[in-house]
Amino acid sequence: MFPDIRFIVGIIGSVACMLLYSAPILTFKRVIKKASVEEFSCIPYILALFSCLTYSWYGFPVVSYGWENLTVCSISSLGVLFEGTFISIYVWFAPRGKKKQVMLMASLILAVFCMTVFFSSFSIHNHHIRKVFVGSVGLVSSISMYGSPLVAMKQVIRTKSVEFMPFYLSLFTLFTSLTWMAYGVIGTDPFIATPNCIGSIMGILQLVVYCIYSKCKEAPKVLHDIEQANVVKIPTSHVDTKGHNP
C-alpha cells in the first residue's frame, strides 16, 4: 500500500515540479524582449541545475535500489533541460562581467557533479554507501538551491519592491517542497525529505515577505548588481528567486 501511495505522491510532486520549472519562462520572455537580464540573478538557476543533475543520478538504479526513485530521476532529468536552457539564455543576454561569473559557477558545479558520478561509480562498491554518498551531495545541493531565494528576499527588503521576486515562483516552491517532503517521509528517505522540509520553510518565508512588500508603495531604490554583492555569501538550487519564478 505504501509503495503505491508513494508513487502517487511522486507523480503529484512531478507535476508540481513541472510548474516550478516552467515558472521562469515568464521571466525569460521579459529578458528576451528587453535583451537584458536587468537585476535578475542566475545563481538560483545554477544551484537548481546542480540539484537536478545530482538527483537525476540519485534516482538511477546504479545508486538507488532498482527504480524505486523513478519519478525523482525523470523529473530531475527534465529539470536539467529547463535549467540549462534558462542559464544559456541568461548568458546570451548578460553583460560580459556577468557572463564570466555565470560560466565560472556553472563550470564549477558541472565539475563537482562529474566527480560525484565518477567517484560513486568506480570508487564505491557498496550499494548502500554509494546511495548515502550521492544522497549527501544531493542534500547539500538541494539545501543550497532552496537557500538561494535569500538573495531575492534581501533585495526585496532593500528596495521595498517585489518586482524581482515573482509570486508564483514562491508559491510553486512551497507546493513542490511540501509534496516531495511527503514523498521522502513515506519512503523513509532522509535525502529527499530533509531538503524539502527546508524548502517548505523557505517557501513560507518568501510568501510572507511578498505579502508584506507587495503592498508597499515606495518607489524601488536603485541597486548595484545584487549578484556581485551576494555570490560569495551563497554557500552553494530554486529556484532563482527571481527566476526560479516570475
C-alpha positions, 0 to 999 in steps of 0.5 A: 500500500505504501509503495503505491501511495508513494508513487502517487505522491511522486507523480503529484510532486512531478507535476508540481515540479513541472510548474516550478520549472516552467515558472521562469519562462515568464521571466525569460520572455521579459529578458528576451524582449528587453535583451537584458537580464536587468537585476535578475540573478542566475545563481538560483538557476545554477544551484537548481541545475546542480540539484537536478543533475545530482538527483537525476543520478540519485534516482538511477538504479546504479545508486538507488535500489532498482527504480524505486526513485523513478519519478525523482530521476525523470523529473530531475532529468527534465529539470536539467533541460529547463535549467540549462536552457534558462542559464544559456539564455541568461548568458546570451543576454548578460553583460560580459562581467556577468557572463564570466561569473555565470560560466565560472559557477556553472563550470564549477558545479558541472565539475563537482557533479562529474566527480560525484558520478565518477567517484560513486561509480568506480570508487564505491562498491557498496550499494548502500554507501554509494546511495548515502554518498550521492544522497549527501551531495544531493542534500547539500545541493538541494539545501543550497538551491532552496537557500538561494531565494535569500538573495531575492528576499534581501533585495526585496527588503532593500528596495521595498519592491517585489518586482524581482521576486515573482509570486508564483515562483514562491508559491510553486516552491512551497507546493513542490517542497511540501509534496516531495517532503511527503514523498521522502517521509513515506519512503523513509528517505532522509535525502529527499525529505530533509531538503524539502522540509527546508524548502517548505520553510523557505517557501513560507518565508518568501510568501510572507515577505511578498505579502508584506512588500507587495503592498508597499508603495515606495518607489524601488531604490536603485541597486548595484548588481545584487549578484556581485554583492551576494555570490560569495555569501551563497554557500552553494538550487530554486529556484532563482528567486527571481527566476526560479519564478516570475 
